[in-house]
Amino acid sequence: QVQLAESGGGSVQTGGALRLSCVPSQSTYRRYCMGWFRQVPGKEREGVASMDRNYGSNYADSVKGRFTISREIANNTLYLQMNSLRSEDTAVYFCAAGSGRPCRPTLRSFDTWGQGTQVTVSS
């Protein structure tokens, strides 16, 4: 069964906005470090943002001031609000969860992954 269900990907013009959602399948994920990553074909998967169980967040320099990670208390749904999108933001975006610490947007912090959702920014 899918552990992290993603949605919200799509196509948008430069300067536009998208909001990604990630719905965990189990309530136990409320204690986990959660994050967003992205990957372009031929390149390594890179961290975008992370949020720990206490809502502390970290961002990659490339998205600071434009992207916002948030987390619902009730159901632990994870969001990524992406504003002022640029062509270089085009990638497959992945939701991720991890039980270890520290909680940072690095691959070492995560062990459970969503299926990925395509974000395409034109021009």
C-alpha angles and dihedrals in degrees: 000000000000110000098192119030114200131196141158102073121134146116125304139166123252109282093026130117140236134183120213122201131199120192116195117218094220134044090228089080089077088083093050135096106249129198152160127238134177136204136194120200110271094018135090121263108262133201119249106175142337138198128194129213090272092052096254109151140201130190139197112249091242093064103034112128092017107057128052126194118205138172131206114230097210100055103006092240110169124219137190115198108199117194133174090023120201133198090254089062089069107118146106107281121212131198114217141186133197137176098207133086146277098049107217136137091265128115092239091066096060140062105164123067141189123229095258132247126225120241116188123186115189127210 
